[in-house]
Structure formats: C-alpha cells, structure tokens
Amino acid sequence: MSKKKRNKNSKKPTLEHVQSENKQNPVQPYMVRFTQLKNIANNGWTTRWKELSNNFDPTKGRYLISDGIDDDNRGKNNYTNIINPTPIVARRNLSSGLLGNLTSPTGKWFRLAVRDTDLMDSSEVSEYLFEVREVLLKIFSISNFYGAIHSVYEELVTFGTASMLIEEDFDTVIRCRPFTIGEYYLALGPNLEPDTLYRQFSLSARQLVEEFGYDECSTQVQANYDSNQGETLIKVIHCIQPRVQGDAAVLSDINKPFESVYFEAGGKGDTNANKGFLRVTGYDEKPFMAPRWNVTAGDVYGSSQPADISLGDAKQLQTEEKLKLKQLSKETEPPLIAPSVLKNEVITQVPGEVTFADSAEPGSQGVRPLWEVRANIAPIAADIQMMESRIQRTFFNDLFQTVINETKRMTATEVAQRREEKLALLGPAVNRLQREVLENSIERTFAIAERLNLLPEVPEALAERELEIQYVSALAQAQQIVTTQSLEQVFAFAGNLSAVFPEVLDRLNADEALEGYAEDYGIDPKLVRSDEEVAEIRQARAQARAQAQQQEAITQNAQNAKVMAETKVGESNALEAVLSGVAV
C-alpha cells in the first residue's frame, strides 16, 4: 500500500485555463467519449441488466436509452410482477451475508503487515500497524462506508458489476457514493481493470447552484434558479479518468494522476460565460472502485453467476405462481351456468342472499358451476418449492445460515468448522472482492487519512516499506481453515505419541506454531508477545529457577550438616569427623 504525499506546489486548474485548451467547445472530447462508452453498454449489456433488475430487484437501475430519453424507475412501483419474493430475498441474504462475513461493521476484518517477518516481530512496528488499522476502522464506522458497501454488494450479486466513489469529507473524513447500474459507464486500463468512470445523473437547478456556485452554472440553470424554478432537473455528467501526459485533457499540466470534470449534459463551450465546465479537479489516486463478480476475457462489465444462473428459475417461479393462483381462482370462483331466464338479471353470490326468478326452464338446476373444478396444485407447489430451494442455493443462502439442520450432538467447535468449510466455497468470489473492493477502499481511505495527518508517525524502520493488507474476516478465515486444522491435527497426534515417546515433542516448534495460528485467526498482535519479550521472560524464569535450586541446595546442605552434627561418631559427631578428614 503506497504512501504518496500531496504535492503542495501543484497549481489548481482554473476554468480560464480550460478555455484556452479548447476555445471552441472544451467539453466536446468528454461528450464524445461518454457517447462511445454508452453505446458499448447499450450493445447488449443494458438489456441484460434490465432483465436482471426486473426479476431480482426492480428498484435498481437507471438506464440511459438514447439522448434525452431516460428509463428512470425512481419512485415507481416495479414490484407488480413479483408474486414470489424468493429471488429478491435470496439476493438480499447473499449481500447481507457478504457484509456481515466480509466487512462486519462490528469486527476487525483486516490488518496491516509487511513482508519482512523480522520487522513484524518488532513491537514498535506491530503497534504502529495496529494503530493505523484502528484509525481506518474508526473512519469506516463514523462515515457511511458500511451502508454504501452493502449497496455495492447488492449491485454486485445482482448485475455482476458495481461502482462506488470515495471522496474526502470535512466531517467524516470520507464520503462514499454508491452508484446503480446503468447510470455509469466504465473503461479498462492496460491491466484490464476499470480505470475510467463516466456517469450521468440529475440535479435540480437549486442543487447545481449550491454545489458548484451560481457563476459556474449555465445561463439556463441561472434562469431557472432566478425564476423560482429551482426544482427543475438538469442532467450532469461526471468524468473520472487517468491523466495522460501531453494530451489535450483538462488536467494535462496538473500533477494529479486522475482528472475529474463536471459539466451539464449537452452543454457547449458557450455556456456559463464560455467556461463549459462546472468543476475541474483531480485525484491523487483512483477514487472509485468497480468490482466485478466474474469476468469473461476482456469484457468491461462482469456477470453475476448467482443471478445469471438463477434467472430462468426466477422467471419460471413467477409464471408458476400465476398458474397456481389461476387454478385456485377457478376452484373458488368457477365459471357458472344459469337458466336463460336469469339473463340480464342480478345474480348475487353473497352468502345468505337470494336470487329470484319468475320461472325456470324444465330440468333446470338453477345457477351452478359450468364444470366441477378440483384444482390439483400439488405438482405445481412441489416444483415451486424445488425452484425456491435451487435459487437459495445458487445465492449461497445456506452458507450464511446457522447450522440448524445438523445434529444437536455437534460441539460448538464442530459447528464452527462446518460453517467455515461451507464459507470456503465462496473462495474465488471472495478473492476478487478483496482485490477489487476492499483493497481499493482501504488504500483510498489510507491515502486520505495520511494527507489529513490522521495517522500515527511512521517508524523509521517502515519509512521505505510497502504495507500489505491481510484479511481476517469470517470469510477470509474460512480460507485458512485447512492450514489451522492441519496444525491442530499434527499437534494432537504428537500429543498422543508423547505419552509413549516423550522425546517426540522435541520435533515441534511450539512458538512458531502459536504465532502462525494467531496470524491465521487475526489475533491482536498485542496479545502475542514478541521474540524479545519472550526471551526476557524465559531468561528471568531460568534465573529464578537457578536461584531457587541454589537456595534449595543450601537449605539441604544445612539440614544435612545438622543431621551429621547430631550423629555420634566415637568421641565426636559425624560433622566433626568429616571436617577433620576422619572416615565415617
């Protein structure tokens, strides 16, 4: 994890500088690229996302179909086609399970380390790393990080792609802004990971003036604001991308690795007093994350294997629920047959009411069902149950539930091990989440905290060292279960052998085993003493033991002398005989 310092001599870009870059229309290059990225997304991806949102979370998604036309579902009741909520609940359980087992708001789900094991044994280094982690966890807890990261998990398990922007905040250090699918577009860098984010969103004229300033807004926004039309929605585009040295980009002469520009969608260079942009800034590191659940080849966007695999089941589930309800309605309210004399007459089906007819046709039995309907919904109900179970398993719901179906005779340790074994099945997804979500979040927050001087002073030994992030959440520990279980089995086997062959214990390095075991489970380093402390304790213990042995020897000699003095040997006692050299 890098520790870059802010360049205090960097010059803040001005809009006059931007104007000189492209006097005709400075926003045009960004608008062109925005259109290109949108066309890539609309070439198949948007249709797929809409289908997923309709079946797994109808509130998600803001889809920009064409210029000036938005498929915006804010405030709409899009749950009308959802009869069986199992797909929605299964998706919710998975995202909540990831939050609780990967980034628990109440747990310490990561730690910092260095590769040099000798440095890690230093109490100064370990305490510094511990304090830094505590600062970062505190920032996460006081900010909106955990609520935002849960939204990221929801988007990720539904659409396979998610995005969140982390910016500095005066009150809470960081402020996280999760986005929903369709309102942003991505582009990949040379390493085939997202390094560019363009997004379009709506702000009212009043919000634009308050956020960017009256003078920076277009004349149209100013007119809306002045004429008491401040709630008129305006489309805004935000572009974040790497700065390319020597190009015509806005921040080509600014020492910021990433540039950031805001402008009104469709705006031209002659808006807002020929400035064009609402805001021009930059970032010292990539400010956003764009994790993907699973990626095929060089695709920009990822796929959600849980949602994609379950899509057919989710559709069939709603269809069969409708068929079941249709069959039940035919049984409870079957089609009727009645004498023609009752045509145009009021026929009541309210219990206790009477329908009168002056005459009835011969042989008529009055109003009766057209046919006897005996709905047999058992096969449909069984199929529905099977699909519900399949959807829940595909979304790993059984992995996050307490082991309630296991035998009651299992010990707490066995239950914990069984749970960890199940969680280990999420290993591939967890590895990607750690790299593309958590690592980016921690590094971005670390950089912001460092620039704000919120971190403790770096020990001299770590001045030129890169820090590593190690994850100790429940999911991360589940991946370590093989190592810890093997260690336990080896030491248990050695313990059994020692009953017959005590010397076998000489083969085991208990200190190293304990240290490795504690690391695998993320134990606070303050709870495990350093090598220096252990050496001092053992040396003091050895000295105390030696003194005790010496004192014991003195006491024993005194007792022996007393006994010898009291033992008669001829004219004297045994002690005098020994001292005089007389054989006893």
Secondary structure, 3 states (H helix, E strand, C coil): CCCCCCCCCCCCCCHHHHHHHCCCCCCHHHHHHHHHHHHHHHCCHHHHHHHHHHHHCCCCCEEEEECCEEEECCCCCCCCCCCCCHHHHHHHHHHHHHHHHHCCCCCCCEEEECCCHHHHCCHHHHHHHHHHHHHHHHHHHHCCHHHHHHHHHHHHHHHCECEEEEEEECCCEEEEEEECCCCEEEEECCCCCEEEEEEEEEEEHHHHHHHHCHHHCCHHHHHHHHCCCCCCEEEEEEEEEECCCCCCCCCCCCCCCEEEEEEECCCCCCCCCCCCCCEEEEECCCCEECCECECCCCCCCCECHHHHHHHHHHHHHHHHHHHHHHHHHHHHCCCEECCHHHCCCCCCCCCCCCCCCCCCCCCCCCCEECCCCCCCCHHHHHHHHHHHHHHHHHCCHHHCCCCCCCCCCCCHHHHHHHHHHHHHHHHHHHHHHHHHHHHHHHHHHHHHHHHCCCCCCCCHHHCCCCCEEEECCHHHHHCCHHHHHHHHHHHHHHHHHHCCCHHHHHHCCHHHHHHHHHHHCCCCHHHCCCHHHHHHHHHHHHHHHHHHHHHHHHHHHHHHHHHHHCCEECCEEHHHHHHCCCCC
